[in-house]
């Protein structure tokens, strides 16, 4: 991989220049280059090993109000790439909203967010990490077998050049370890997992801790019961699952969903959508953050935003085109996905509350502590929510026994208004949330 992004920026600039000379009114190019290694083990033996190197080039051209994008993994014939893009643009329908970002919104100076480290992790070291995680999981009393463990290391460089005057790039590295364990035998088996992923290899949790946690989580789920159906139940979503609720919020306030009228919050801008006092922050400038970025997919400066402030929805996630379609301005959340450009969050954070999960359990007395969700029964147009679940039943303010074969049902509009965040936030990943208490849900059991 290139030592820095300068070569990628030069290659992107060359493609932009060619597209302009061949008749594009405007153009931008994304160039990426990456390499990765990963291994998986099972029962003390290496099960799989993968190594990959890849590069990609994506060219977007504008001809009047028409736009088209093409991509390739080889820039050996730039003229042909530009010719294809221009031919596609000329037969495309007009898009009155699509354009490059306004020049006054482009990032002229952006911070080093320390997203890359030079650690050289050999395939042998990855195998050792995976084996250590698996061994720790198997050492937990009650674990009957391993479902495998894995470790990975990779890096990617990214460059964006636009004919509107932006040229920039950055590098990102990542390391990961995961383990999955099985407890019990036959039809009584229970499975669980744990994992970690960081941009800097030295920040990664010890493989032994990850494996041990996977084993303990699996054992704790043994001998689950099925509870009676009930309405108006209190449910605490473990922090690993609480991120899914924040993710549903992010999907509902995406500019794409609002513009397409596929969001149940499309008419709620400026209104209360969470309890008073709750804040949801999107912060792309967290050093070493999982989804940190110095600029967005259009070269617009990425700044910290309060998406929900004191319970009130204040923003949509917007790119330049989505902003124009909705009569607003981009807020630096343009995101590339293949040949398309939409809008998405970066490091999305539901700020924590003051009480621990144990204190919330003590307050509700009886309820459900959810540790696994099954299926994807969420209607983003209406907000209707119905998902299979398992976890632990709470009695007398404490965890009493594991439960399974449940369905949680409600509507996200009312669920959001009934959320109480705990204090145990996990900030490692791109969506950060503490455990969340939601009251007034329906639990379908036996």
N, C-alpha and C positions, 0 to 999 in steps of 0.2 A: 504494500500500500504506500501511497505517496507520503513523504515526510510531513508535508503540510498541505494546505488547501490552495496554494498559489497556482500549482499546475492545473488543478481542476477549474479554477476561475479563468485561467487563460484559455482552456479548451472550451468552456462555456461561452466566453467572449467571442471566440472565433465563429461558433455556430450562430450566435446572434448577428454578427456582422454579415455572414453569408445570407441569412434569412432576409435581412434588410435590403441587401443588394439585389436579391431576387424578387423583391416586390412587396414584402411585408410592411405594413404601416407601423407595426410595433411587434416586439417579440420578447420572450424570456426563455431561459434555459436552466434546467436543473441538472446537475451532474453529481452522481454519488459513486462512491467506491468503498467496498467493505470486505472484511475477511472475518471468519469465525471458525471456532473449533468446539465440538461438543462430544461428550461421551455419555453412555448409559451403562449401568451394571445391574445385574440381578443374581442373587445367590452367590455373591463373591466373585463372579466372572464378568468380564467385559461383554456386554450384549451388543453394543452398537457404537460406532465412532464415525463422526462426520467432520469434514473440513471443507470449507467453501471460500471462494473469492469471487466477487462479482462487481460489476460496474454497470451503470445505467445512465442514459441520456434522455431527457424529456424536453421537447421543443414545443412551445405554444406560440402560434402566430395570429395576428389580427389583420384582417383586410376589411377596412371600413368597420361596420358593425358585426362582421362575421369572424368567428374564431374557431380554431381547430388545434388539436394537440396530437403529436406522434411521439413514440419512444423507441429506443433501440439500445442494445448493449454494446454497440460498436460505432464509433464516430469516424470510421475510415472513409466514408463517402458522405460528407456533410451536405454537398449540393443535392444529392438524391433525397436526403432526409428533409431538407427545406422544401424541395419540390413537392414531395408527398404532402407535407403539411399545408402548403399553399393551395394545392389542388383540392384538398379536403375542405379548406376554409371557404373557397369560392363557391362550393355547392352546399354549404351549410346554411341553415336559416339564420337570419339576423338576431343578434342578442343585444338589446339596447343597454344592458347593464354591464356586460363584460368589458374589461379594459385592464391595463396595468394600473397599479396603485399610483395615486397622485404623487408627484415628485416631492412635495412638501411633507409627505407622510413617511418617506423612506428613512431608514435608519442610517444616519451618517456616522455615528460613533456608537459602538455597542460594547458591552462588557465581556470579559473573559469569565465564563461561569464555571471553569474548572471541571469540564465534562469529560475530559480524557486523561488517562494516565498511561505511562509507558510500560507498565508491568508486563513482562513476558512470562506467560503461564503455559508451560509445556503440556502436551497431551498426557504425559505420564503424571503430571501434577493434577490434572483434571480427573484422571482415573483414581488417584489416591483420595481426592476429595469425595468422589462419589462412593467409593468403597467405605470410607470413614463414616459417611452419613448412613449408609445401609447398615453397617455393623452396629452403630449406636441405636438404630431403630430396632434391630433384632435383639439387642441386649435388654430391652424393656420387658419386664415380666408381663406375660399375657400375649405378647406378639407371637403369632404362629408362623408367619412368613413375610417375605419382602415382596412388594409390588414394584420394586426397582428404585434406583436413585440415579441422578444425573448431575453433570456439571458442565458449564460452558464458559467460553471467553470469546469476545469479539470486539470489533471496532468498525466505525464507519466515518467517512469524511463526506461532507455535503457542501456544495457550492451553488449559488444562485446568481445569475447575471440577467439584467433586464435592459432593454433599449431605452428605458426611462432614466437610467443613470445609477442603478444599483449594482454593486458587485461585492459579494461577501461569502464567507463560508466558515464552517466550524467542524470540529471533530468530536466524536463521542465514543467512549468505550463502555463495555459492560461485562460483568461476571455474574454467574448464577449457580446456585446449588439447590436441588430439590430431592425429597425422599418421600416414598409412599409405603405404608405398612399395613398389614392385615392382622387383625386379632380374632381369635376364636376359630372354629372349624365348621365346615359344611354350611348349612343354611343359616347358622348363627354368626357367620363371619361379618366383621365390620372393618371398613377401610377408612383411613384418613391420611393426610399429607401435611408437609410444611415445606417452605421454600424461602429463598432470599435472592435478591437481584440488586446489584449496585453498579454505579458507573466506575467507581474506583475499587480495584480488587482488594485493597487493604481494608475497606469498609465492610466487606462481606462477613456475615455471621459465621461462626465456626461450623463446619459440616457436622461435627458431633452434636452440636446443639440442635441443628435442624433435624437430624435423624431422630434424636431422642424425643423431640417435640412431636414428630409424626407418629412415633410409636405410642406415646402417652395419649395422644388424641384418639387413636384407634381403640386402645384398651378402654378408655372412658366411655365409649359408645356401646360396649357389650351389653347384651340382654335388654334391649329397648322395649318399652311398653307402648301401647296405643291408647290414647286418651279419648274421652268422650267429646263429641262435637259441642262447641260452645261459641256464643257471640259476646262481643264486647270484651275480648281478652286483651291482656297486656302482653306484648311481645318485645323482647330485647334481641336485637340483631347483633351478633358477635361482630367485632370491628372488621374482620375479614369480609363479612357479608354486608356490613353497613355501607361499604363502598358501592355496592350495587344500587342502593337507594340514591346515593349522590350521583351515580352514573345515569339513573333514570331522569333526575333533575337536569343534568347536563344535556341529555338528549332532547328534553322538552324545551330548553331555552336555546337550542341551536337555531341559528338564523335560517338554515336550510329547512328545518321542520316548520318554523313559523311561516316562511314564505310559501311553503307548499300546503299550509294549513293542516299539517299532520301532527300538531302538538296540542295536548290538552291545556297548555298554558299560553296559547297563542294570543289571548286577549288579556293577559294578566300583567303586562309591563306597567310598573309604577304602583302595583297593588301588592298586598300582603299574600305571600305564598308559603311562608314558614312562620313559626311562632315568633312573636316579638323577641328581640334579643339575639336571634340566630343570624350568623353571617356565613356566607359562602364566598371564598376568595379564590381567584385564579391568578397564580403567581409564576410567570415563566422565568423569573430571575433568581431562583433559589440555587445557590452554588451546589453543584453535584446532584441537582434534582433529577428525578427520573424522566421528566418530560420538559426540562428547562430548555429555553432557546433564546438566543440573543436577538433574533428577528424572526418574523413569521414567514410563511411560504410565499409571500409576495415581496419580501424585503422591508416590510413595515416594522417599525420599532415595537417590540413587545414589552408592555408595562403591566404592573400589578393592577388587577381590577377587582372591585367588590361586585360580584354578580348579584348577590342577595345581601342587603344591608338592613340590619334590625328587622329581619323577616320580609322586607320589601324587595321585590324583583326589580333590579335597576338596569340590567343590560341583557342583550342577546349576544351570542358568539357570532362575530361578523367578519367577513372578508370584504374586499372592495365591492365586488359585484352584489353580494347579499345586502350590504349596507345600502347601496343605491336602490335595489329593488324594494327595500323596506323604508326608503326615505331617510336613511341615516348614514353615518360614516363608519368605515372600518374601525375596529378596535384592536387590530393587530392579531387576529386569530385565524387568518387565512392558513389553510392546511392543505398540503399536497397529498393525494392518494392516487398513485399511478398517473394517469393523464388528466385526472380531474382536480379541481381546486374548490374546496368547500371551506368550512369553518369548524373549529373544534377547540376544546380546552387544552391547557398545558398541565401545570400542576394544580389540580382542583382540590380545595381544602374546605371541609366543613369544620369550622372552629369548634374546639371541644367545650364541654360544659365543666361544671365544678365537682360533680359527684362521680365516684367510681362505679363500675358495673355492680359491685357488691352492694353499694349503698342504694342503687336504683332497685335492685332485687328486694332489699329489705323494705323499701317503700311500697312496692306493689304487692308484696306478700305472696301472691299466686300468679303464675303466668308461664310463658314459654321463653327459653333462652335458645335461640336458633344458631346452629353451627353449620348447617348445610342447606342449600336451596337447590331444588331440582326443577328442570324445565324452564321455559321462557314465556309464561303466560301473562304478558304485560301488553296491554293495548295502549299505545302512545297517543292515539287520537282521543280516546275517552278517559284514559287514566286507570281503567279497570286492571286490578292486580290479582293474580291467582297463581301460586307456585307451591309445588311440593316442598316439604321441609322435614328436617329431623334436628334433634338437639337434646335439650334437657328440660325437664319439668321443674318449676320453682314452687316450693311449698314453704310456708312460714318464713319467707324471705331468703331461702337458701336453695341451692341446687339439690334436688331430691333423687332423681333417677333419669336415665336416658329415655328418650321417646323417638318414635319413627312413624312413618306412614301417615303424615299429616298434610293438610293443605291449608295455606294461609291465604285469606281472601280479604280484599278491601278495595279502595280507590285511592290512587296516589295523591289526588288533591287533598283529601281529608287526612291521609297518612302523613303528608308533609306538614300539615297544620298541627298534627298530634305528636311530632317528633321531639324527643328530649335527648340531646347528645350527652354521653358520659365524658369522662376525663382522659380515657386511655387511648388517645389518638396515636396512630402509627403513620409516620411521615415518610416511610421509605419509598412508597410507590406513587404513580402518577395521580391516583385518587386517594386522598388521605381523609380518613374519618375515624372517629371513636366509635365504640359500641353505641347503638341508638335504641332507645325505648320508644315504641309506638303503641299507643293505647287505642282500644275500640275496634280491634280486628276480629274477624271470624276465623275460628279454627275448625276445620272439618276433620274429624277422626272416625271412630267406629260408630 
